[in-house]
Amino acid sequence: MLEGALEASADRAERARQRREEALERVTELRRRSRALTDGTAHAREEAARAAAAARVAKDRALQAYELAAEAHERSADVHDQAARFHDWLADEGAADVAGHRERAAEHRQAAEADRRHAGDDRRTLAAEAAEFGAPGSPAGPE
């Protein structure tokens, strides 16, 4: 059960990371298009407004993806902690292969630490991206 939860959490984190990267690429492309289309004509202004609006949406989605990735890493770390406690309990209760359970508990603790580091990285990146692109719902950022 814990292994399935770990895999599901890792899959969610990877999907969130992929969505985040795709959204950031879209933000960059849409901002580039927005700047390229501001040549003063009415059609270009309309197109630029549409591109800017799409850039805002893409930016918001990218920032949300960073947040989701951080949350997924935190959930994964919690599951690893739970698995480590379970293996410690098994070893304390004298289950077969005590050394194996202690080793697996240590592996889960290391995985939990790694997940917490990744969550911290995601949160720092989120803060940096929010500073560059603005908070969700704000204009597309500096021109």
Residue pairs with C-beta under 8 A, 6 or more apart in sequence:
2 79
2 82
2 83
2 86
5 79
6 76
6 79
6 80
6 83
6 111
9 72
9 75
9 76
9 79
10 72
10 76
12 68
12 72
12 75
13 69
13 72
13 73
13 76
13 118
16 65
16 66
16 68
16 69
16 72
17 65
17 69
19 61
19 65
19 68
20 62
20 65
20 66
20 69
23 58
23 59
23 61
23 62
23 65
24 58
24 62
24 129
26 54
26 55
26 58
26 62
27 55
27 58
27 59
27 62
27 133
27 140
30 51
30 52
30 54
30 55
30 58
30 140
31 51
31 52
31 55
31 140
31 141
33 51
34 48
34 51
34 52
34 55
34 140
35 143
37 44
37 45
37 47
37 48
37 51
38 44
38 45
38 48
52 139
52 140
55 140
56 137
56 138
56 139
56 140
59 133
59 134
59 136
59 140
59 141
60 136
60 137
62 129
62 133
63 126
63 129
63 130
63 133
63 135
63 136
64 136
66 122
66 123
66 125
66 126
66 129
67 122
67 126
69 118
69 119
69 122
70 119
70 120
70 122
70 123
70 126
71 119
73 115
73 116
73 118
73 119
73 122
74 115
74 116
74 119
76 111
76 112
76 115
77 111
77 112
77 113
77 115
77 116
77 119
78 112
80 108
80 109
80 111
80 112
80 115
81 108
81 109
81 112
83 104
83 105
83 108
84 104
84 105
84 106
84 108
84 109
84 112
85 105
87 101
87 102
87 104
87 105
87 108
88 101
88 102
88 105
90 101
91 98
91 101
91 102
91 105
95 101
130 136
132 141
132 142
133 140
133 141
134 140
134 141
